[in-house]
């Protein structure tokens, strides 16, 4: 006898012909925990991104005073009105592309003795910004698959950044060993904070949302306090800033010192591959997914729910800690009270945009980082407000989080969802053949 993890523990499987499930838009839990996908998720996601970009282009165009002036004479010169709107949006997106992927104007200069690093500097900056985003988003996504909500990636990020930074400037080790130990310390720092959340959830039933939010504040103020002490404050400074990380503990640059991209991106991609393997190929991953589908069914099958909660938060905290380590050891080389930035909050957005899958998280983080990196160039070249980038990101996430809305806009037919099309693991009772 087998019991589908998505079914009630006391229910019986239907014996008659299977009927498609009633078409409903997936809720927050379904998107992350049950993994229900209606229609073609790749098509829906791509159309959501395109729709967000189109709406962003309209916003760019009609916030331009020159375009508004032309549109005031729409009936007398319609061609000029539409042309001005197109030119405004296309020039802004062109500048964003050159600030996020490759600087086309620098290609010709590179062939005439210019610096080749200026050509690839945009993609380098995109990868630098994507590195902590990937790891922080994985830290949010993994507990979602186990039915938990990790809002504490910020606190776990701080824990990892602090331990990695302390090992980097406070401990002397040989070159290669030093950076490896510092990165592992970052994982350990985040895992300690995350493991505390998992233990409280497993032993006391404390709500992980509240605990993680409160721990964010605890870690933020703890970091501020420690940086104010004489031991952790840089000599000769009165502001809360740590000593610089030693050169032996810094993540090496991948393509020379002219480009900021470093080995942190390798750590982030390895983390994504590890999470994908964990969820699909390991016993732990099977247990996490089973707990997320139906904790009662998982408990009936003999899975230790409390241990699963603790383990998933240990790993998630470690991933967020790696994000902090990559920032401190790869780009900042020091600890400040604002070292955590908005990575923890952005990680929730990117996890949603990536639809709770490791590959989706990587691609979403690259898109998110590219919009950030390109927005600076867009503002500098076209005087378009950089806040437009935030609006575009929000619109894209809004559409990705609402697949029925995209299907309605583009008249897409939803694929009927049955228990066979739901990626639901089976839990076999002990003693079954």
N, C-alpha and C positions, 0 to 999 in steps of 0.2 A: 504494500500500500504506500502510495506517495501522497504528499500533501503539498500543493502549490503554496509557496510562501506568501503570495498575494491573497490567499483565501482565508477566511476565518478558521481558527484552529479546530472548532467543533463542527464545521460544515462538511458536506459531502460534495464531491465533484458532480456536475450535472451528467446525467446518463443519456439524455436525448441529443439530437443534433445541435451542434454548437451554433449559437447566434452571435452576430457581431455585437460588440458592446455599443451602447448608445453614444453617439458622437458628442463629445463635450471637450471644451478646451482644457488642456492640462493645467492643473493648479500648481502652486509653488512646490508643494511636496511631490507632485507627480513628475515635474520636470527634473528634479534633482534626485529624488529617492527611488521612485518607481521606474523612471526612465521611459515613460510612455511617450511615443512619438507618433503624431498623427500626420499622415501624408509623408512627403519626402522632406526630411528635416534639413538636408543640405540646400534644397531649392528654397524652402521657406526662409532659412537663415540668410542666404544670398540675397533674396528679394528684400528682406528686412534691412540689410545693409545698404542696398541700392536705394531703397525708399528713403532711408535716413540721409544719405548723401544728396539725393535730389531735393529734399526739403531743406537741407542745409544750404544748398546752392540758391534756392529761392530766398532764403533768409539773408544770405550774403548780398544777393543782387538788390533786394528791396530795402536794405539798410544803407545802400550807397546813395548819397545825395545826387550824384550825377545821373544815376539810373532813374531816380524819382523825378528829376527834372525832365528827362526824356519821356517818361510815362505820363507826365502832365499834358503832353502833346500827342497822346497815343493816336487819336483819330486823324490828326493832320500828318503825322509821320510814324505809322505803325512799325515800319521796318527799322527805323532808328531806335525805337523803344525796345523791341525784342533783341536787337543787336547789342545794345548797351547792357541789357540784363545778362545775355550770354557772355559777353566779354568780361563783365565783372566777376561772375561765378567761375568761369573757366580760368581766368588769370589767378584767382585766389587758390583754386585747387591745384593749378600748375605749380604755384609757389609752395603749396603744402607738400606736393609730391617731391619737389626738389629739396625740401627741408627734411623729408622723411626717408627717401630712398636713394636718390642719386642727384647730384648737382650737375645738370646737363651743361650749364655754361662753363663749368670747370673742365669739361672733357677736352675741349679744344686747347685750353691753356696747358693741360697736362702733356699734350702731344708736342708742345713747343717749349718744353723745359720746365713747366710748372710742376707743382707738387701733386702727386697722384693721390695723396691722402685727402686733399680737398674734394676730390670726386666722390670718395666713399665715406666721407665724414658723416653725411646724413644717415646712411644705413647703420653706421657705427653707433650713432646716438640713439637710433631706434632700438637697436639690440641692447644697449646699456640700460635704457629705460624699461625694456621688456623683461630683463633678467629678474629683478625682484617681483615684478608683477606676476610672472609665471609661477614662481614659488609660493607667493602669498595666495594666489588664486587656487593652487592645488591644496593649500592648507584649508581653504574654505570648502572646496569641492569634495574632498575625501570624506569629512564627517557628514555632509549632505547625503552621500551614498549609504551611510549607516543610519540615516534618520535623525541626525543631530545637526544643530545649527551653530557653527563656529563664528561668532561675531568678534572673537578675541584675537584675530591675526595681528592686530597692532601690538598688543601686550606680548605675544609670543615673538614677534619681530624684535621688540626691544630686548627681550631676554637673550635672543641669539646675537643681536648686535653688540650687546654689552659684554657677554662672555668672549665673543670673537675679538672685539676690540681690546679687551683686557689682556688676552693671550698675545695679541699682536704687539702691544706696546709695553707690557709688563713682564713678559717672559722671553728669555733668550734661548733660541734653539737653532740648529743648523738650517740652512736655507730651505730645502725642499720639505723637511719635516715640519718646520715652523708653520708654513702656510697650510699644510694638511691638518695639523693639530688645531690651528685657529678655525678652520672651516668646520671641523668636527665639534669644536667647542660651541660654535654657533648653532649647530644642530642640537647639541645637548641643552643649551640655554633655552631654546624654544620648546624643546620636549619637556623640560621641567615645568614650565608654565602651562603647557597644554596638558601634561599628565595630571597636574593638580586639578584641572577642570574635569578630566575624565574620571579621576578617583572620587571626586565629590559627587559626580553624577551617578556613579556606580554604587557607592556606599550609602549615600544619604538621599538620593533622588533629587538633588538640587537641580534647578532649571539651568541648563548650560548657557542659555542666552543671557540670563541675568548675571551668572558667574563670570562669563567672558567679558561682558561689558564692564563690570566692576573691576576686573583684573586689568583691563586697559588703563583705567585711571590709576590703579595701584602702581603699575609698571611705569607709567609716565612720570608720576611724582617721585617714585623711587630713583629713576634715572636722574631726574633733576637734583635730588638730594645728594646722590653719590658724586655727581660731577661737581658739586659744591664743596666736597671734602678735599683736603690737601693731597691725599694719596692719588685721587683720580683726576685732579685738575692739573692742567698743563703748567709747569713752572713759569713764574713770571706773569701769569695771567690772573685776573680777578673774576673774569666771566666764566660760566660753567662750560668748559671745553676740555677734552682729554688730550694727553700727549699724542703725537702722531704715531701711527702704526709703523713699526720697523719695516725696512725694505724687504727683509726675508719673509715677512708674513703677508706681503701684498700679492694679490692674484696677478699672474703675469699677463701682459698684453698679448693678444693673439696676432696682431698684424703690425707690430711696431708701436713706438710711443706716440706717433702722429695720430693714431686712432685710439679712442678710449675703450673700445670693446675689449673685454678681457675674458679670462677663463670662467668668469661667473656664468656666462651664457651656456657654457658646457655643463656646469653644475645644474643649471635650471633645466636643460633638456634631458640630462640624466635623471633628474628628479621626476620629470614628466613620464619618461620611459619606465622608471621604477614603479610609479603609481599605476600605470597601465598594466604592467606585469602583475602587480599586487592584486588588482581588482579582477583580472581575467584568468590568471594562472595559479594563484596561490590559495591555500586553504584559508588563510586569514582574510583574503579578499572575498572569498565565497561567504565566509561568516559575516563580514561587514555588510555585504549586499543582502544576505538573508535577514539580518537584523533590521536593515532599512526597509525591506519589503513588509515584514510582519514579525515584530518581536515575539509575539506569543507563539507563533508557529516555530520560530527559531528556538525558543526556550523548550518547547515540547520535543524538538528534535535533539536536544541535548547540548545546544550551544550556550556557553556561559555569556549571558548578556552583559553583565558587569565588566567582565574581562574585556569583552569586545569594545565597550565604551572607552575603557582606559587605554587600550591599545590604539584605537583610531585617533584619540586625541594626542597620544604621545607622538605618533607619526606626523599628524597634522601640525602640531606645535613645532616639531623638528624642521618641517618644511618651511614654516614661517621664519624660524630661527636662521635657516640657510639664507633666506631672503635678506635678513639683517646682516648676516656675515658678508654676503656679496656686495652690499652697499658700503660697509665699513672697510672691507679689505680690497675692494675693487675700484671704488671711485672717490669716496669721501676721505678715507684714511684717518678719521678722527670721530669721536663721539660728541654729539651736541644734543641739547634738549629737543631738537626738532629732527633728529636723524630718521625717525620713523615715517615722516611725511604723511602722505595719504594712502600708502600702499595697502594697509589693512582694509580700508573702506573700498578702495578701487578693486581689491581682490574679490569682494562680493560681487561687484558689477561684472568683472571679467568672467567669474565662474558662471554667472547667469548667461552671459553672452556666449560662453563656450559650451552651453547646454550640459554641463556636468560631466564632460568627457575630457580626458587628458589632452588629446590632440586638439580638440576644440578650444581648450583653455590656452594652449600655446598659440594657436592662430588668433584667438581673440586678444591675447596680450600683445601680440605683434601689431594688430590693427590699432588697439588702444594706444600703444606707445608711439606708433607712427603718427597718429592724429596729434598727440602731444608734441612730438618733436617737430612735425611739419607746421604746427600752428604758430610757432615762434617765427619761422621764416615767412609764413603767410602774412603775419602782422607787420613784419619789417618791410616786406616788399610791396604790399598792397594796402597797408593801413587798415586792413580788416580786423575788427576786434578779436582778440584771441579767445574771448568768451564764446564765440561762435563754435569753437571746437567742443566745448562742454555741451552746448546745445545739440550738436550733431551726435555726440556720444550718447546723450540721454535719449534722443529719438531712436537711435539704432537699438539700444537696449530695450526701449519700450516695445518696439515692433518684434524683436526677437522673443521677448517674454510673452507675447500675445500672438501665437501662431494662427488662431482663428481669425484674427483681424487681417493678417496678411492674406490668408486664403480667401477671405471675403473681398478684399480689395482687388485681387488678381483672379478671382473666380477659379481658384484651385479646388479640385475635388479631393476630399479627404479619403484616405485609404481606410477601409473598415478595420478596426482593431479587435482582434480576438485574443484568447489566451495563448494562441500559438505565436502571434506576432509580438506579444509582450515578452521582453527578454527576462523572463521570470525563472529563477533557479528552482529546481525541485528539491525538497528536503525529504530524505528517506528515513523512516523510523528504523531503529535498531531491530534487527530480526527479520527485516524484509528480505525476500529472495533477491 
